[in-house]
């Protein structure tokens, strides 16, 4: 244990030891063994990070930069990330067990967020208002909020950090990042790149540790203007209520139980691949997972047969190997949670077509692996169809017609994403309009872009990340009135 490397907080451009003097183990989910120690933060560490970010926000080195120069810094950061993409990807695989094949591609795509928002930094324009008051010149301007806190989960740490960080910085804010206590290593390597890109100290800071000990202190801190959170719905509600005490701005990207709907006119082979991608990619550990597969009754049995046949070919094992397709569950608590839902499925009386337990294959070693699992005979009111499992577990639900598909699809508290498989343009447009979800894919699944707004309906969240909408979430609008009158009118009457 003593031989493991230690990582401290990064505050105001320097590595800072935790006030507690304590460190947490971070564990490789493939080996189930610790490989690093990270600082265990507390309220004092949080206060130091917020103070540094506040000072940087007021410092002319950052606050005085024209938007064009801020954009240039972001684009330079994108270049530096691209140079270190494989190194960062390897750290993420060690930390969260996702496939190197996917993490490598993801890290090479992340720079686009910094290029895009770097280009957008000097495109945020106010407006001259054709105001109804005579002898008055009135205009608006958009200004940064101040110190923003980004709280990031363990499933795609740097990807989801970039969703928050790029627009926040483009708008002129400063940031404190609080990564998951399970996967902080990549954020601590990532933060080194900001100095290389030329960012002033304190503009971006990282404090690690438990949510209750450091996250809570950041959310409730009086000098924090905004909190951007990605995680579970229960935690999101707590973040929302805590931030509301001081009327902070909040963006929440929360859970999902997304319907992936296959109609009988769909290209069946493509839809099967889309269903596999929707649930078994990333070991099902993604908020957009198509964990409810709705299949039209007329093709249900044939579709399930093809689905199971393809899912059986999935190669499990070492996530660093390029041929591996399904890796381990990232954390031990999540591993136990997924196994618990497999027990719930048995109690609910569904039919297990594939998997249904721990993976005991030799190539899985001592890691936290769960077999890709497919259940049929599922009703939409069952717990496995209503609750987010966040693992490689698929519930197949039959439907009769378009109306029933929409009704089942919307009959859940979440509304993050949905998939539709059909050859009918009319159906694609009609169903995508009526499905309550922030993102709808037609004849594809699990695609995201820096250009496309992303967020949820209902209990899947508030606000949008990515796309031009995102930067507005990190700015406030000011209206300026200038009188051109030579004499002030009656002061007792509102103009």
N, C-alpha and C positions, 0 to 999 in steps of 0.2 A: 504493500500500500504506500509506503513512504517513497518508493522509487517512481511513482507515477508523476508525470508533469503536473504543475499547478498553473492555473490561469487566474489573474486578478481582474478587478473591474477596470474599465477604461474611462477615465474622467478628465476632462479638460486637456486632452492630448497626452495623458500620462497613465501608466499602469499604477493602480492604487489598491493596496491590500485591504481586505474586508475589515470593517470596524470590529466585527465579531471575532476575527482571527480564525474563523472556521471555514472549512471547505467541504464541498459535496462531491461524492463520486458520480461520474458519468459513465454509463455502462454501454458496451457494444452489444446490441441485441442479437447479433449473429453468434457471438461466443458466450453471451451472458456473463461477461467478465468486465470489471472496471478498467478503464484505460486512461483516465484523466481526472483531475480534481479541478472544480471551479469554485470561485469565491461564493460564500454564503452571505448575501447582502442583508441589510436591515434598513430601518428608517433613516439612520444617520447616513448610510451610503447613498440612499435615494435622495436625501436632502443635498448632499454634496454634488450629485450629478445634476439635479435641477438647478442649483445655484450656478454651476458652470455653464449650463445651457442658457440660463437667463442672462448671464454676463456676456456670453457670446452673441446673444440676440441683440444686445444693446451696443456691442462693440462695432465701431466703424469698419473694422476689417471684414465683417460680415454684413452688418446692417447698411453700411455705406456702399456695398457693391451694387452697381447697376444690374438689373435683371439679365442683361446680355452676358455679363461676366459670371453671374451665378450659373447660367446655362452652360457656359464654357467649362466651368468646374465640374458640373454633372456629366458632361460628355467626356471629359478627361477621366472621371471616375469609371464610366462605362468601359473605356479602353483598358484601364488598370484591372478591372474585374475580368475582362476577357483574357488578359495575360495570365491570370491566376485561376482560371475556371476549373481546370482539372484538379488542382491542389485543393480548392474549396470543395469540389465534388467528393473527393476522397474522404475529407473530414466529415462531410455530411453522411456518407455511407457508414463510416465507423460509428457515428453518433446516433443515427436513426434507422439504419438497416435498409433504407430504400436502395433500389438498384443503381449501381454506378452508371449503367447504360442510360437511365433516365436522369439521374442527377447531373451527369456530364452535359447532356443536352440542355437541361434546365439552366445550369450555370452559364452556358454559352448563350442562352437566350436572355438571361437577366439584364445584360448591358442595354438591351433595347429600351427598358424602362427609363434608364438614365439618359439615353439619347433622346427619347421622345419627350420627356418632361424637361430636359435641358433645352430642347427646341421650343417648348411651350412657355418657358419662363418669361420671355419678353413679348409674349402674345396676349397677355391678360390685359385687356383694355377697358378702361372706364368709358363713360358716355356723357355727352352733353345733353341735358334734358330740355326738351321744348316746353319749359315750365309755363304754367298759366299765370304767373305773377309778372306784372310789368316792371321794367327797370331792374331785372334780376338775371344774373348769370348763374346757372346751377349745373353741377357736374358730379359724377361719381368716380370713385377710385377704389381699387381692391387692395387690401393690405394684409400682411401675414398676421396670424393669431398670436404667436409667441412661442413658448415652450410646448412641444407636443410629445406625448408619450406613446410609443409603439410597443404593444404587448403581443408577442408572436408565439404560435404553438410549435409543437415538435414535429409535425409531419412534413412540412416544406419550409424550414426556417428562413433561408435567405431569399427564397422566392417571395414568400409572404411579407418579409421585411421590406423588400423592394416595392411592393404594392403601396406601402405606407410612406417609406422614406423618400422615394423619388418625387412625388408631388409635394410633400411637406417641404423639402429643401428648395424645390423650384419656386414655391410660393414665398420663400424667404424666412421660414421658421427655423428653429433649432430643435434637436430631437434627443430624447433619452430612450434607448432601446432596452426592453426587458425581455430577453429570450426565455424559452421554456427551461426550467431547471434540468430537464432531461436532455436537452440538445443545445447547449450554449457554445460549444466549441467552435462551430463555424462562424458564429457572430463575432467571437473574439479574434478570430483570424481575419475576418472581413473588415473589422474596424481599423486594422493596420493600413488598409488601402487608402483611407481618407487622407492621411498625411502624405502619402505618395502622390495623391491627386492634387494636393495643394489646399485642402480645406483648413481654415483657421481652427485652432484648438477650441474645444467646447461646443462646436456646432453639432457634432454627433458624439454621444456618449453611450456606454454599455454598462448596465448594472445587472448582475446575475443573482439568482437565488430563488427562494420559494415565493409564490404569489402572495401568501398571507403576510410574509415578512418584509418583502421589498415592493412587490406589485401594488399592494394595498396602499403603501405609503406614497407611491408615485401617483396613483389615481386620486387620492385625497389631498395631494399637495396644493396649497393655495396659489403657487406660482405656475402651475400647469394649466394651460389654456385648452388643451384638447387631448383626448385619449382615443387611440385607434387600436381596436382589439380584434383578434381572430382566435376563436376557440369554441368551446361547448356552450350550449344555450343557457345552462344554469349559471355558469361563470359569467356569461355575457350579461344576464339580468343583474347580477351582483355588481359588475362594473358600471352598468347603466345607473343603478340606484345610488351607488357611491359617488359617481361623478356628478349626479344631479344635485347633491347637497351643496355644491359650489357652482352649479350651472355651467359646467364644462361642456364644450362641444364633444360629441361622441360619434365614432363610426364603429359599427359592430358587424363583423362577418362571422356568422354562427353556424349552427348545424344544418343538416339536411337529411331528407329521406326521399330522395329524388325518384320520380317515376320514369322509367325507360319504356316507352310504349311501342309495341310492335303490332302493326295492322296486317291483315291477311294479304294486302297487295304489296307488302314490302319485299325488297330483294332479301331473301331469307339468309343467304350466306353472309352478306354484309351486316345484316341485323344481328346475327349470331356473334360476329366479331365485335360489333358495337356493344353488345351486352357483356361480353367478356372484358372489354376495355373499361366499361363503366363500373365494374365491381372488383375485378381481380388485379387490375393495374394498381400499383402502389399498395398492394395487399389490402385494398379496400379502405385504406386510411386516408381518405380525402373527403372533404365536406360535400363535394359534388358527386359522390359515388351514386351510380344508378342502382341502388340497393333494392328497389322494388321493380321487378321486371313484369310489366303488364303485357300479356300475349293474348291476341284474339283467339277465341275458343276454336275456330275452324282450323287453325294451324298449331294449336297448343302442343299436342303430343309430338308432332313431327319436329317442331322447333326445339322442344326440350331435348329430344334425342340428339339432335345436331349440337346443341349447346353443351350437353354433358360430354359428348365425344371430343369436342374441342378443348373443354376445360380439363379433361383427363391428361392432355398432352403437356400441360403447364409444367415447366421445369422449376423446381424449388432448390434452394441451396444458397451458397455463398453469394451475397449481393454484389461483390466486387467482380464476379465472373460475368462476362458480357452475354453469356448464353442463359443466365438465370432469368426467370420471368416472374417469380413470386418470392419475395424475401420475407424476413421475420416481422412480427409485430414489434413496434418500436420500444414500448415500455412494458415492464412486467405487470403493472396494474392494468394496462390496457389488454394485455394477453389474458389475464384472468377474467376481465370483463367479457371479452369475446367468448371464451370458453363457457362462461356463465350463460350467455345467450344461446349457446348450443344446447344447454340443459333446458332452458326455457322452451326452445323449439320442440324438444321431445315431449315436454309436458303439454304443449299445445296441440300435439297429435298430428303434426305435418309429416310429409313423406320426405325422407332424405334421399335424394338422387345421387349425391356425390359428397364425399368428405364427411363432415359432422364431428370432427374431433381434432386432437393434437396431431401434428405431423411427426411421425416417428421414422421417417426415411433416414438412412445413414447420412445422406448429404446435408441434412438439417442440423446435425451435431447436437450441441447443447442449447441451441438458440430457441427463441420464442416463436415457433412456427405453428400456424393453424392451417389445416388442409383447406384448399378452396372448396366451399360448401354451397350446394344448391338444394333448396327446398321447394317442393311443389305441394299442392293442396293447402296453400296459404290463403287465409281470408284477410282482408285489409284491416279488420278490427283486432287482429292478433298483435301481441307486443312486438314480435319480430318484424312486423310490417309497419308499426307505428313509431318505434323507438330507434334512435341512431345507434347502430352497433359499432361502426367504425372499424370494420374488419372484413375479411374475404367471405362474406355470408350473403347469399342472394335469395330473396323470396320471390317466387314466381306466382303471379296472380292472374287468373283468366278473366277475360271480359267478353261481353256479347257484341257490343257495337260502340260507335263513337261516343254517344252520350254517356254510356257506362264507363268508358275509359277515362273521360274527362272527370266524371264524378269521383271515381276511385283515385285518380291522380291528385285531385285537389283535397281529398279527404284525409288530411294530415296537418299537423300544426306548422310544418315547415314549408318553405317555398324558395329554395335556393336554385335548383336547376331541374331540367326535364329533357328527355329525349323523345323524338317522334320518328318512327320508321314507316314510310309510306311512299308510293309513287304518285300519289295524287297531290297536285299543287293546291287544289281547293282545301283538301283536308289538312295539309301542312299549315296553311295560313290560318284556317279556322281554329284548329286545335291549339296552335301556338298562341293565338290570341286569348283563348279561354283558359289555358293552363296558368295557374297562379305560381309563377316562378320568375326569378330575376334573369335567368339565362335559359334559353330553349335551343336545343340543337335538333336539326332535322337531317336525318340520314348521316349522322356523325355523332360523336360523343367525346367529351373531355377535351375540349379545345378552349384555350384562353389566349388573350393578346393584350399587350400594353395599350392598344388602341380601343379596346372594347370595355365599356363599363361592366363591373362585376359586383353583385351584391344580391341580397335576398328579399323576398316578400315574407310577410307574417313573422314567425319567430326565427327566421333565418337571418335577421339582421336589420341594420339601419345604415343608410348611406350607400355610396358606391365607390369602389376602388378601380383604378385604371381608366383610361380614356379621359377626355377633356373634363368630364364631370368631376373627376377625382380632385383636381387642383382647387376647385371651388370649395371643397370640404375643408381646405386648409387656409382659407382666406375669409376676411370680413369686409363688408361693403361700407364705405363712408360716403355720405352725401355732403357736398360743399356748396353753400349758398353765398354768392357775392352780390351785394347791392351796387347798382350803377347810378342810383338816384343821388341827386345833389343835396337833398334834404331828407332827413328821417321823418316819416309820417307820424301820426298820432301814436304815442307810445303805449296808450291804454287799449289799443285795439290790435288784435292779431292781424298781421298782414295776410 
